[in-house]
């Protein structure tokens, strides 16, 4: 089902791939079109990587949700470091693409995911963030991407 990486010499280890996912500041969530004549839909998202899953939050309605309800197979791409080498017509980079299935979560897992997002993006405001999650968690949804397959790739030099 998943195509083997063509440039095996650029494949990252599981540890390197995980590090990019843990440290990335945002990723692109890509969703399938709802119908055969629709376009694919990709959107930049804040996220957290935890327990081999990716968590994102979103509004209570919208395009992401309607796409996931129709076809929950998604991909999520994170670019780590990137440096353009104009004189070499190339780029040094590191990236991860994760393929999985997105589903809405609730309860303790939802709360834990929202708190993990606070830890990642607002660690200096943790106490305020915990209060925010407690008071507003019912005004947001959390999508859990259960990863079926992922690859990491880099051009280091």
C-alpha positions in Angstrom: 0.0 0.0 0.0 2.8 2.5 0.9 5.4 3.1 -1.8 9.0 2.5 -0.8 11.1 5.6 -0.5 13.0 6.2 -3.8 16.0 7.9 -2.1 16.9 5.4 0.5 20.1 7.3 1.2 18.0 10.1 2.6 15.8 8.0 4.8 15.9 9.0 8.5 15.9 6.6 11.4 12.8 6.2 13.5 14.5 8.2 16.3 15.3 11.1 13.9 11.8 11.0 12.4 10.2 11.1 15.9 12.5 14.0 16.9 11.2 16.1 13.9 7.6 15.3 14.9 8.2 16.2 18.5 10.0 19.5 17.8 8.1 20.8 14.7 6.2 24.0 15.1 3.4 23.2 12.7 2.4 20.6 10.1 0.2 20.4 7.1 -2.9 18.2 7.5 -4.0 16.9 4.1 -7.4 15.5 3.5 -9.1 13.7 0.6 -11.8 15.4 -1.3 -15.4 14.5 -0.3 -16.3 13.6 -3.9 -14.4 12.4 -6.9 -14.6 15.9 -8.5 -13.3 17.7 -5.3 -9.8 18.9 -4.7 -7.6 17.6 -1.9 -7.5 20.0 1.0 -4.3 20.8 3.0 -4.2 23.2 5.9 -1.3 24.2 8.3 -2.0 23.2 11.9 -0.5 23.4 15.3 -0.2 19.9 16.6 1.3 17.7 19.3 2.9 14.2 18.8 2.1 11.9 21.7 2.0 8.1 22.1 2.7 7.6 18.3 -0.4 9.7 17.4 -0.8 13.3 16.2 -3.4 15.6 17.8 -4.8 18.8 16.4 -7.7 20.9 17.5 -10.3 22.6 15.4 -13.7 24.4 15.5 -16.9 22.6 16.1 -17.8 22.7 12.4 -16.0 23.2 9.1 -14.3 21.7 6.1 -11.8 19.6 8.0 -14.6 17.8 9.8 -16.8 17.2 6.7 -13.8 15.8 4.9 -12.8 13.5 7.8 -16.4 12.3 8.1 -16.4 11.3 4.5 -13.0 9.8 4.3 -10.8 9.7 7.5 -7.6 8.7 5.7 -5.2 11.7 6.1 -1.6 12.6 5.8 0.4 15.0 8.0 3.6 16.6 6.8 6.2 18.4 9.1 9.2 20.1 7.7 12.1 20.4 10.2 15.2 22.4 9.2 15.3 24.0 5.7 18.2 25.9 4.1 18.1 26.9 0.5 21.5 26.5 -1.3 21.0 28.8 -4.3 24.4 28.2 -5.8 23.8 24.4 -5.8 20.1 24.7 -7.0 19.2 22.6 -4.0 17.9 22.7 -0.4 19.1 21.1 2.8 16.0 19.9 4.7 14.4 17.3 7.0 10.8 16.3 6.9 8.3 13.7 8.0 5.1 12.5 6.3 2.7 10.5 8.5 -0.2 8.6 7.0 -3.1 7.6 9.2 -6.7 7.8 10.2 -8.3 10.9 11.8 -11.1 10.6 14.3 -12.6 12.9 16.9 -11.9 12.1 20.5 -13.5 13.1 23.7 -13.2 12.7 27.5 -9.9 12.4 29.3 -8.0 11.8 26.0 -9.3 15.1 24.6 -8.3 17.0 27.8 -4.9 15.4 27.8 -4.3 16.4 24.2 -5.4 20.0 24.8 -3.1 20.2 27.8 -0.2 18.7 25.7 -0.8 21.5 23.2 -0.6 24.0 26.1 2.7 22.4 27.2 4.1 22.6 23.7 3.1 26.1 22.6 2.4 28.0 25.9 4.6 26.3 28.5 5.2 29.7 30.2 1.5 30.1 30.7 0.7 26.6 31.9 -1.5 27.5 34.8 -3.6 29.9 32.7 -3.7 27.4 29.9 -5.1 24.7 32.3 -7.9 27.0 33.3 -8.6 27.8 29.7 -8.8 24.2 28.8 -11.1 23.5 31.8 -13.5 26.3 30.9 -13.4 26.1 27.0 -12.7 22.4 26.1 -16.4 22.0 25.1 -16.0 24.8 22.5 -13.4 22.9 20.5 -12.9 19.5 18.9 -9.7 17.4 18.9 -8.8 15.2 16.0 -6.5 12.2 16.8 -4.5 10.9 13.9 -3.6 7.3 14.5 -0.5 6.7 12.5 -0.4 3.7 10.1 2.9 4.6 8.4 5.4 7.3 8.4 8.7 8.2 6.8 11.4 10.7 7.5 13.7 12.1 4.9 16.6 14.6 4.8 19.2 16.1 2.6 21.9 16.9 5.1 24.8 18.0 2.9 
